[in-house]
Amino acid sequence: MTDSAQLTDRVQRIMQQVDYYLHCELDAEYVHDQPMDARERLELALKEELARNMALETH
């Protein structure tokens, strides 16, 4: 996989979580009982992608 394709793949994985987060925050029907759930998912996705990136840079 080329660097460009890898970057696109990583961005898409993060954007899936961003989309979920925005849906949860902006959807009027979303139950906001636990508003941190969506944010925590987004934060975890970012950490995972950064970890993957650092692992690739060290190899």
CYANA upper distance limits for C-alpha pairs under 8 A (distance plus 0.5 A):
  1 MET  CA      5 ALA  CA      6.59
  1 MET  CA      6 GLN  CA      6.85
  2 THR  CA      6 GLN  CA      6.65
  3 ASP  CA      7 LEU  CA      6.60
  4 SER  CA      8 THR  CA      6.66
  5 ALA  CA      9 ASP  CA      6.59
  6 GLN  CA     10 ARG  CA      6.67
  7 LEU  CA     11 VAL  CA      6.60
  8 THR  CA     12 GLN  CA      6.62
  9 ASP  CA     13 ARG  CA      6.86
 10 ARG  CA     14 ILE  CA      6.89
 10 ARG  CA     49 GLU  CA      7.04
 11 VAL  CA     15 MET  CA      6.50
 12 GLN  CA     16 GLN  CA      6.69
 13 ARG  CA     17 GLN  CA      7.43
 13 ARG  CA     45 ALA  CA      8.07
 14 ILE  CA     18 VAL  CA      6.82
 14 ILE  CA     42 LEU  CA      7.87
 14 ILE  CA     45 ALA  CA      6.43
 14 ILE  CA     46 LEU  CA      6.89
 14 ILE  CA     49 GLU  CA      8.09
 15 MET  CA     19 ASP  CA      6.42
 16 GLN  CA     20 TYR  CA      6.78
 17 GLN  CA     21 TYR  CA      6.57
 17 GLN  CA     41 ARG  CA      7.19
 17 GLN  CA     42 LEU  CA      5.71
 17 GLN  CA     45 ALA  CA      7.32
 18 VAL  CA     22 LEU  CA      6.55
 18 VAL  CA     42 LEU  CA      6.69
 19 ASP  CA     23 HIS  CA      6.49
 20 TYR  CA     24 CYS  CA      6.68
 20 TYR  CA     38 ALA  CA      7.46
 21 TYR  CA     25 GLU  CA      6.65
 21 TYR  CA     38 ALA  CA      5.41
 21 TYR  CA     39 ARG  CA      6.80
 21 TYR  CA     41 ARG  CA      8.34
 21 TYR  CA     42 LEU  CA      7.26
 22 LEU  CA     26 LEU  CA      6.26
 22 LEU  CA     27 ASP  CA      8.43
 23 HIS  CA     27 ASP  CA      5.95
 24 CYS  CA     30 TYR  CA      6.33
 24 CYS  CA     38 ALA  CA      7.21
 25 GLU  CA     30 TYR  CA      8.03
 25 GLU  CA     35 PRO  CA      8.34
 26 LEU  CA     30 TYR  CA      8.43
 35 PRO  CA     39 ARG  CA      7.94
 36 MET  CA     40 GLU  CA      6.44
 37 ASP  CA     41 ARG  CA      6.78
 38 ALA  CA     42 LEU  CA      6.82
 39 ARG  CA     43 GLU  CA      6.63
 40 GLU  CA     44 LEU  CA      6.54
 41 ARG  CA     45 ALA  CA      6.70
 42 LEU  CA     46 LEU  CA      6.81
 43 GLU  CA     47 LYS  CA      6.73
 44 LEU  CA     48 GLU  CA      6.60
 45 ALA  CA     49 GLU  CA      6.73
 46 LEU  CA     50 LEU  CA      6.66
 47 LYS  CA     51 ALA  CA      6.56
 48 GLU  CA     52 ARG  CA      6.69
 49 GLU  CA     53 ASN  CA      6.63
 50 LEU  CA     54 MET  CA      6.67
 51 ALA  CA     55 ALA  CA      6.62
 52 ARG  CA     56 LEU  CA      6.73
 53 ASN  CA     57 GLU  CA      6.75
 54 MET  CA     58 THR  CA      6.83
 55 ALA  CA     59 HIS  CA      7.12
